[in-house]
Amino acid sequence: MKIKGLVLCVLAGILVTTGCRKAQVVKPDYGRQLPPGQFALRKITDPAMIPDITFACYDTKDLRLAIDHSLSYLSKPSSKQFFPSNDITHEHAVASLKAFGLLLDKGILGRQLDAAIKDQFDFYQSIGCDDMGTVLFTGYYTPIFDGDLKQSPKYRFPLYGLPKDLVKGPNGEILGRKDASGAITPYPARREIEQTGMLKGQEVAWMADPFEVYIAHVQGSAKLRLPDGSLTTLGYAANNGHEYQSVAKQMIADGIVSEAGMSLKAMIEYFKAHPEQVDKYINQNPRFVFFGVSEGDPRGSLNEPVIPMRSIATDKTIFPRGSLTIIKTILPRSRSGIITKSPVTAFTLDQDTGGAIRAPGRCDVYMGSGDDAGQMAGQVYQEGMLYYLFLKQVPTSAPSVQPIPTQK
């Protein structure tokens, strides 16, 4: 339900020359929708197609905590309405997470964990954008901005809370706006919301820069550094039901920033130098996000905390929520302030979604909070593979294992 991937680079067609002939290579359609009646996941039956997870089996930091967050979500009766998903039942999803948690509780790592996983679990792969497993990975993060919970001459650009007239369906989908007669109509787009002031009185926080407000909308959450130095979290509450449109793509099309030079930093620098251009561009994205003040870490669409490099966002209409996954791609890492990219195979949990994350060929990786996380998120635009793990056999009664208490 969040909007992710503000700085998605736009890949251009590549011309390949063969003799005197030039053939244009068609760019993959990462947003290709799932054909009717087809599952987004395909069970791997050829052992040669199972990814090498050796490295992932040595890196289990925060993995148990991430699993507990998924189990917390799946323990809620409301989670059952989204199953079966890809023929995976709710019981199967829960049992798989609990069984994997038991392996972690035993303290086994490396090749021993690898062998146990391959013995107990089936691997499923996203069909991707091309029915061959190709998935485009992008990154998102939680920005930290200066702000206040009350308006002032410095902080005059608002973030709004959940409107009373916004109507949601039984699955959380946005149905529209209920008027005085009880009729439901589409909720207004960003431009109308901003220009009419229709939400006046429903502000939950204020910021100093309108483009920073927009970044909070796109990332789906933000942390505000208040005047007294304390931090408060603004979490996603809902959106206005409109589809996300990329401002970055429009800026490239207008020649404001080159494809190669497009980044979150480039956009921030441009709008700092040209504040009069902010409204022109952000209003081209009709999607508008509403926030709520919350405590602790930012939460994903499952209303559970998201963990850097452990939580991912996918299309929740086609993938089983909260499930254990494996991502295989190239990601940036920050070490001593230096960001480098390297191949990554890692266990993650499917705990979030996004306005730009639609279809089996898209996945967003949560990179964390703050400037470093923002720089890394802006550099993630990489193809890879996405896998899901489920028990080979579902027990008649799932193992009675309670999530371990989390430390405050």
MOBELGI-V633165 format. One record per pair of residues at least 12 apart in sequence whose ideal C-beta (glycine too) atoms are under 8 Angstrom apart, sorted by sequence separation. I is the first residue (numbers start at 1). J is the second residue. If there is no record, write none. Layout:
i-><I;I>
j-><J;J>
//
This chain:
i-><13;165;221;222;301;330;352;13;103;165;174;221;257;300;312;330;331;367;13;103;163;165;221;248;256;329;330;352;12;221;301;312;328;329;365;11;74;220;251;328;100;103;167;207;327;328;348;216;327;74;205;248;251;302;326;327;74;247;302;326;99;100;166;326;327;363;99;309;325;326;71;74;324;325;363;324;325;96;324;325;71;323;324;70;71;205;322;323;322;205;321;322;67;71;204;251;320;321;250;319;67;68;214;339;67;247;250;331;247;337;163;310;312;314;327;339;64;67;247;309;310;311;312;316;339;86;164;247;310;311;312;313;314;315;327;334;341;350;160;163;245;246;309;310;312;313;314;64;245;311;312;313;339;63;64;158;161;244;245;311;313;318;319;334;160;161;245;307;315;318;334;160;161;243;244;314;315;332;333;60;159;160;242;243;313;315;332;41;158;159;242;306;315;331;40;158;159;240;242;306;39;41;158;159;193;240;304;315;332;39;158;159;239;240;314;332;60;157;158;215;239;240;302;314;331;156;157;190;239;240;301;302;313;314;58;155;157;189;238;239;300;301;312;313;331;57;58;151;155;156;157;188;190;237;238;300;301;312;313;330;57;60;155;157;187;189;215;236;237;300;312;313;329;57;152;154;159;187;236;237;312;329;330;149;151;157;158;186;187;236;237;311;329;54;57;149;150;157;211;235;236;309;310;328;329;54;57;148;149;159;211;234;235;309;327;328;147;148;234;235;308;309;327;328;147;234;235;307;308;309;327;328;54;57;147;211;233;234;306;308;326;327;53;146;147;211;232;233;308;325;326;145;146;233;325;326;145;159;233;235;236;325;326;53;145;174;211;214;233;235;324;325;174;176;210;233;236;308;323;324;174;175;300;323;145;174;211;323;50;173;210;214;287;320;143;210;220;222;319;145;168;217;221;145;211;217;298;51;143;166;210;217;314;50;143;216;49;166;149;159;162;216;223;49;143;148;161;162;142;145;147;149;221;44;141;144;145;146;147;148;220;221;43;44;140;142;143;144;145;146;147;148;43;44;140;142;143;144;145;43;44;142;144;42;41;42;149;41;42;41;42;194;40;41;205;40;144;204;39;204;205;38;81;82;194;204;81;142;190;191;34;190;190;191;193;190;32;189;190;31;32;189;190;30;189;29;28;28;30;28;30;28;244;246;264;265;244;264;243;244;264;265;264;263;239;263;166;163;162;161;8;160;161;162;160;161;159;5;4;5;6;220;5;4;2;149;223;142;1;140;137;137;139;126;139;135;137;123;6;6;5;6;3;4;140;3;4;3;4;2;3;2;138;1;2;100;138;140;97;135;136;138;139;140;141;144;97;135;136;137;138;139;140;141;142;143;144;93;96;97;134;135;136;137;138;139;140;141;142;143;144;93;96;135;137;139;141;142;73;93;141;73;93;129;73;129;130;142;143;70;72;86;88;128;129;141;69;85;86;127;128;129;141;2;70;82;85;86;126;1;69;85;88;126;141;3;69;85;141;1;83;126;139;140;1;8;10;69;82;139;9;10;82;138;139;8;139;3;6;7;8;66;139;6;10;65;79;138;79;137;138;66;137;62;65;66;136;137;136;137;12;62;63;74;136;137;62;73;74;135;10;73;134;135;9;135;71;134;135;10;70;133;9;70;133;70;7;7;7;67;128;6;128;126;7;125;126;6;125;126;125;126;124;125;123;124;123;124;123;124;122;121;122;121;122;56;121;122;120;121;117;120;53;40;51;51;40;41;73;39;40;41;70;69;70;70;66;67;69;66;3;34;63;66;3;2;59;60;59;56;100;55;56;56;53;99;52;96;51;53;96;96;95;93;102;2;92;2;92;95;102;105;1;95;98;99;101;98;88;92;101;91;95;98;94;95;89;91;4;2;40;33;34;33;34;31;32;31;32;30;32;31;30;31;72;29;30;71;28;51;68;51;67;68;68;64;65;44;41;4;8;5;2;4;2;3;4;5;1;2;3;4;5;1;2;3;4;1;28;5;4;7;11;7;6;9;8>
j-><25;177;233;234;313;342;364;26;116;178;187;234;270;313;325;343;344;380;27;117;177;179;235;262;270;343;344;366;27;236;316;327;343;344;380;27;90;236;267;344;117;120;184;224;344;345;365;234;345;93;224;267;270;321;345;346;94;267;322;346;120;121;187;347;348;384;121;331;347;348;94;97;347;348;386;348;349;121;349;350;97;349;350;97;98;232;349;350;350;234;350;351;97;101;234;281;350;351;281;350;100;101;247;372;101;281;284;365;282;372;199;346;348;350;363;375;101;104;284;346;347;348;349;353;376;124;202;285;348;349;350;351;352;353;365;372;379;388;199;202;284;285;348;349;351;352;353;104;285;351;352;353;379;104;105;199;202;285;286;352;354;359;360;375;202;203;287;349;357;360;376;203;204;286;287;357;358;375;376;104;203;204;286;287;357;359;376;86;203;204;287;351;360;376;86;204;205;286;288;352;86;88;205;206;240;287;351;362;379;87;206;207;287;288;362;380;109;206;207;264;288;289;351;363;380;206;207;240;289;290;351;352;363;364;109;206;208;240;289;290;351;352;363;364;382;109;110;203;207;208;209;240;242;289;290;352;353;364;365;382;110;113;208;210;240;242;268;289;290;353;365;366;382;111;206;208;213;241;290;291;366;383;384;204;206;212;213;241;242;291;292;366;384;110;113;205;206;213;267;291;292;365;366;384;385;111;114;205;206;216;268;291;292;366;384;385;205;206;292;293;366;367;385;386;206;293;294;366;367;368;386;387;114;117;207;271;293;294;366;368;386;387;114;207;208;272;293;294;369;386;387;207;208;295;387;388;208;222;296;298;299;388;389;117;209;238;275;278;297;299;388;389;239;241;275;298;301;373;388;389;240;241;366;389;212;241;278;390;118;241;278;282;355;388;212;279;289;291;388;215;238;287;291;216;282;288;369;123;215;238;282;289;386;123;216;289;123;240;224;234;237;291;298;125;219;224;237;238;219;222;224;226;298;122;219;222;223;224;225;226;298;299;122;123;219;221;222;223;224;225;226;227;123;124;220;222;223;224;225;124;125;223;225;124;124;125;232;125;126;126;127;279;126;127;291;127;231;291;127;292;293;127;170;171;283;293;171;233;282;283;127;283;285;286;288;286;129;286;287;129;130;287;288;129;288;129;129;130;135;134;136;136;354;356;374;375;355;375;355;356;377;378;378;378;355;379;290;290;290;290;138;290;291;292;291;292;291;138;138;139;140;354;140;140;140;293;369;298;172;313;327;329;331;319;332;329;331;326;215;218;218;219;217;218;354;218;219;219;220;219;220;220;356;220;221;324;362;364;322;360;361;363;364;365;366;369;323;361;362;363;364;365;366;367;368;369;370;320;323;324;361;362;363;364;365;366;367;368;369;370;371;321;324;363;365;367;369;370;302;322;370;303;323;359;304;360;361;373;374;302;304;318;320;360;361;373;302;318;319;360;361;362;374;236;304;316;319;320;360;236;304;320;323;361;376;239;305;321;377;238;320;363;376;377;239;246;248;307;320;377;248;249;321;377;378;248;379;244;247;248;249;307;380;248;252;307;321;380;322;380;381;310;381;307;310;311;381;382;382;383;259;309;310;321;383;384;310;321;322;383;259;322;383;384;259;385;322;385;386;262;322;385;262;323;386;324;262;263;264;324;385;264;386;385;267;385;386;267;386;387;387;388;387;388;387;388;388;389;389;390;389;389;390;390;391;326;391;392;391;392;389;392;326;315;326;328;318;319;351;318;319;320;349;349;350;351;348;349;351;349;287;318;347;351;289;289;346;347;347;345;389;345;346;347;345;391;345;389;345;347;390;391;391;390;399;300;390;301;391;394;401;404;301;395;398;399;401;399;390;394;403;394;398;401;398;399;394;398;313;313;360;358;359;359;360;358;359;359;360;359;361;361;361;362;403;361;362;403;361;385;403;387;403;404;406;404;406;387;388;352;356;354;352;354;353;354;355;356;353;354;355;356;357;354;355;356;357;355;383;364;364;377;381;378;378;381;381>
//
